[in-house]
Amino acid sequence: MLMKRLSKKLEALGFTKVFDGRSRVEYQRRGNSRKNFTQKVVIVVRRGEEPLLESFDPLVPDRERVGYRAVALSEKELKLFLKVMRLVKLKNELGIRL
């Protein structure tokens, strides 16, 4: 229930859920014709480790071509993704589906 509510708030900001697994959630947002970009946010939680949040543009490699260019999140977006991160961590630790 709470995860659905958070997803709706993120959807209002342009993010759509691409993948929802037990220890990983992915959201993606595409810019309009004026702002041509793709932003992907990945939250990964592994047992016994700190959760990771990664925001990047999968179409633009970094200068060294090792990874992708990082994309910033606004304060509102970050707060919502932190709540999602806590839920994914809880879901992973308890082994339940939220």
C-alpha positions as CSV (number, residue, x, y, z in Angstrom):
1,M,0.0,0.0,0.0
2,L,2.7,2.5,1.0
3,M,4.9,1.4,-2.0
4,K,2.0,2.1,-4.3
5,R,1.5,5.5,-2.8
6,L,5.2,6.4,-3.2
7,S,5.2,5.1,-6.8
8,K,2.2,7.4,-7.6
9,K,4.1,10.4,-6.2
10,L,7.1,9.5,-8.2
11,E,4.9,9.0,-11.3
12,A,3.7,12.5,-10.8
13,L,7.3,13.6,-11.1
14,G,7.7,11.6,-14.3
15,F,9.3,8.4,-13.0
16,T,7.9,5.0,-14.0
17,K,8.7,1.8,-12.2
18,V,10.7,-0.5,-14.6
19,F,11.6,-3.3,-12.3
20,D,10.5,-4.4,-8.8
21,G,12.3,-7.3,-7.2
22,R,13.0,-8.4,-3.7
23,S,16.3,-6.6,-3.3
24,R,16.2,-4.2,-6.3
25,V,13.9,-1.5,-7.6
26,E,14.4,0.5,-10.8
27,Y,12.6,3.7,-11.9
28,Q,13.1,5.5,-15.2
29,R,12.2,8.9,-16.6
30,R,12.5,10.3,-20.1
31,G,12.7,14.0,-20.9
32,N,10.4,15.7,-23.3
33,S,11.3,16.8,-26.8
34,R,13.0,19.9,-25.5
35,K,15.0,18.1,-22.8
36,N,16.3,15.0,-24.5
37,F,17.5,12.7,-21.7
38,T,16.8,9.5,-19.9
39,Q,17.3,9.2,-16.1
40,K,17.4,5.9,-14.4
41,V,17.3,5.4,-10.6
42,V,18.3,2.0,-9.2
43,I,18.0,1.0,-5.5
44,V,19.8,-2.1,-4.5
45,V,19.8,-3.7,-1.0
46,R,21.9,-6.7,-0.1
47,R,21.7,-8.5,3.2
48,G,24.1,-7.1,5.8
49,E,25.1,-4.2,3.7
50,E,24.0,-0.6,3.4
51,P,21.4,0.1,0.6
52,L,22.7,1.8,-2.6
53,L,20.9,4.5,-4.6
54,E,22.2,5.3,-8.0
55,S,20.9,7.9,-10.4
56,F,22.4,8.1,-13.9
57,D,21.7,8.5,-17.7
58,P,22.2,5.1,-19.3
59,L,22.7,6.6,-22.7
60,V,25.7,8.8,-21.8
61,P,28.9,7.1,-20.8
62,D,31.4,9.0,-18.5
63,R,34.7,10.3,-19.8
64,E,36.6,7.2,-19.0
65,R,33.8,5.0,-20.5
66,V,33.8,2.9,-17.3
67,G,30.2,3.8,-16.2
68,Y,27.5,6.3,-16.9
69,R,27.1,10.0,-16.2
70,A,25.5,10.7,-12.8
71,V,22.3,12.7,-12.8
72,A,21.3,14.8,-9.8
73,L,18.0,14.4,-7.9
74,S,16.0,17.3,-6.4
75,E,15.4,17.3,-2.7
76,K,11.8,16.2,-3.1
77,E,12.8,13.3,-5.4
78,L,15.6,12.3,-3.0
79,K,13.2,12.2,0.0
80,L,10.8,10.0,-1.9
81,F,13.5,7.6,-3.1
82,L,14.9,7.4,0.5
83,K,11.4,6.2,1.6
84,V,11.4,3.6,-1.2
85,M,14.9,2.6,-0.1
86,R,13.7,1.9,3.4
87,L,10.8,-0.1,2.2
88,V,13.0,-2.2,-0.1
89,K,15.4,-2.8,2.8
90,L,12.6,-3.9,5.0
91,K,11.2,-6.1,2.3
92,N,14.6,-7.7,1.8
93,E,15.2,-8.3,5.5
94,L,11.7,-9.8,6.1
95,G,11.5,-11.6,2.8
96,I,8.0,-10.3,2.1
97,R,6.4,-8.5,-0.8
98,L,5.1,-4.9,-0.1
